Amino acid sequence: MKRYSHLLTIALLAILFSACHSNEANYKAAYDKARAKKTEVVDDEFAALIKAEKRRNLEVVNGDSVRVEHAYMNVTDGQQTDALRYNVVVGQFKQLFNARTYRDRLKSEGGYPSVLLYGSVERDKKYYVVIKSFSELDVAAAFLKNLRRQSAVKILETEPWILERL
C-alpha cells in the first residue's frame, strides 16, 4: 500500500512540475499576442511620422503651418548670392554626387534655379537641394504651398520645407 501511495505521490508531483513550466510555445503565443496588440494601435510607419512631426519646427505663415528650420549653411556650387535667406528644400543627400545629379535634373527638366547648400540641420551634415530661394518668408511659404501642383519634376522630400540661412 505504501508503495502505491509513493508512486501516486511521485506521479502527482511529476504532473504538477511539468504543468508549471513555461515552454517555447507559451512564450511565442504571448509574444504574438503582444505584437498584435502593438500593431493595432500604431504601426511602425505611423510611429516614425509621429516622431518626425515632433522634431519639426512649425511656424504659422499666412495662416498655414510651415516647417522652417534655421541653420548656418554654405553654398556648395555657385555664388553665395545664389541662395537667399529662405530656401525651399526638396531633397537632402549625404553624397555630393547624388545632390548634384538631382539639382541638375531640377534645372533641366523643371527650369528651377536650384542651389546646393551644405550644413547640419538635424545633427547630420548633408547636402540640401534647394529648388528656389526667397528673401521673404511669406513668399517662400506661398511657393511651397503650390509646389506639388506646379512642379514638373518629382519632389524627393515627403514634405518639402523651408530652410532659413543664418
C-alpha positions in Angstrom: 0.0 0.0 0.0 2.9 2.3 0.9 4.4 1.5 -2.5 1.2 2.7 -4.3 1.0 5.8 -2.3 4.6 6.7 -3.1 4.1 6.0 -6.8 0.9 8.1 -6.7 2.7 11.0 -4.9 5.6 10.9 -7.4 3.1 10.8 -10.4 1.2 13.8 -9.0 4.4 15.8 -8.4 5.6 15.0 -11.9 2.3 16.2 -13.4 2.4 19.4 -11.2 6.0 20.3 -12.1 5.5 19.7 -15.8 2.4 21.8 -15.9 4.1 24.8 -14.2 7.0 25.1 -16.6 6.6 27.5 -19.5 7.6 26.2 -22.8 8.6 27.8 -26.1 5.0 27.6 -27.4 3.7 29.6 -24.4 6.4 32.3 -24.9 5.7 32.5 -28.6 1.9 32.8 -28.1 2.4 35.6 -25.5 4.8 37.4 -27.8 2.5 37.2 -30.8 -0.4 38.5 -28.7 1.6 41.5 -27.5 2.9 42.2 -31.0 -0.6 42.1 -32.5 -1.8 44.5 -29.8 1.0 46.9 -30.6 0.3 46.9 -34.3 -3.3 47.6 -33.7 -2.6 50.9 -32.0 0.3 52.3 -34.0 2.3 50.7 -36.9 6.0 51.4 -37.4 5.5 53.8 -40.3 2.9 55.9 -38.4 5.2 55.9 -35.3 8.0 57.3 -37.4 5.7 60.0 -38.8 4.7 61.0 -35.3 8.4 61.1 -34.2 9.3 63.2 -37.2 6.4 65.6 -36.6 7.6 66.2 -33.0 11.0 67.2 -34.3 9.8 69.7 -36.8 9.8 73.4 -36.2 6.5 74.6 -37.4 5.7 78.3 -37.9 2.4 79.9 -38.9 2.9 81.8 -42.1 -0.1 83.3 -44.0 -2.4 81.1 -41.9 -0.6 77.9 -42.8 1.7 75.8 -40.7 5.1 75.6 -42.4 8.2 73.7 -41.3 11.0 76.2 -41.0 14.5 75.1 -39.9 17.2 77.6 -39.0 20.8 76.8 -39.7 24.2 78.1 -40.9 24.7 76.8 -44.4 27.4 77.1 -47.1 26.7 77.2 -50.8 28.4 74.2 -52.4 28.2 75.1 -56.1 27.8 78.6 -57.2 27.9 82.0 -55.6 26.9 82.9 -52.0 24.3 85.3 -53.6 22.5 82.3 -55.3 21.0 81.3 -52.0 18.9 84.0 -50.3 17.7 83.9 -46.7 14.7 81.5 -47.2 15.3 78.3 -49.2 12.7 75.7 -50.2 14.4 72.3 -49.7 13.2 69.4 -51.9 16.0 66.9 -51.3 18.8 66.0 -48.9 21.7 63.8 -49.6 24.9 62.5 -47.8 26.7 62.2 -51.2 27.6 65.3 -53.2 27.3 63.4 -56.5 23.6 62.4 -55.8 22.8 66.0 -54.7 24.4 67.4 -57.9 22.5 64.9 -60.1 19.2 65.8 -58.6 20.0 69.5 -58.8 20.8 69.2 -62.5 17.6 67.4 -63.1 15.6 70.2 -61.4 17.4 72.7 -63.7 17.0 70.8 -66.9 13.5 69.3 -66.5 11.8 71.9 -64.4 13.8 75.1 -65.2 14.3 75.8 -61.5 17.4 77.8 -60.4 18.4 75.1 -57.9 21.2 75.6 -55.4 23.2 73.1 -53.2 23.7 74.0 -49.6 25.9 72.1 -47.2 25.5 72.0 -43.4 23.7 70.5 -40.5 20.0 70.7 -39.7 19.4 67.5 -37.7 22.9 66.8 -36.4 23.8 65.2 -39.7 25.9 67.1 -42.2 24.2 66.8 -45.6 23.8 68.4 -48.9 20.4 70.1 -49.3 18.9 70.7 -52.7 17.1 74.0 -52.8 14.6 74.4 -55.6 14.2 78.1 -55.2 15.4 80.9 -52.8 13.5 83.9 -51.5 14.3 86.9 -49.4 10.9 86.9 -47.6 9.3 84.0 -45.6 5.7 84.7 -46.8 6.7 84.4 -50.5 8.6 81.2 -49.8 5.6 79.8 -48.0 3.3 80.6 -50.8 5.7 79.0 -53.3 5.9 75.9 -51.1 2.1 75.6 -50.8 1.8 75.4 -54.6 4.9 73.4 -55.3 3.3 70.0 -55.7 0.8 71.2 -58.2 3.3 73.2 -60.4 6.3 71.0 -60.3 7.1 69.0 -63.4 9.9 67.2 -61.6 9.3 64.5 -58.9 10.0 66.0 -55.5 12.0 63.6 -53.3 11.1 65.0 -49.9 7.8 63.7 -48.5 7.1 67.2 -47.2 9.3 70.0 -48.7 10.3 72.6 -46.1 11.9 76.0 -45.7 15.5 76.4 -44.6 16.4 79.8 -43.2 20.1 80.6 -43.7 21.5 82.4 -40.7 
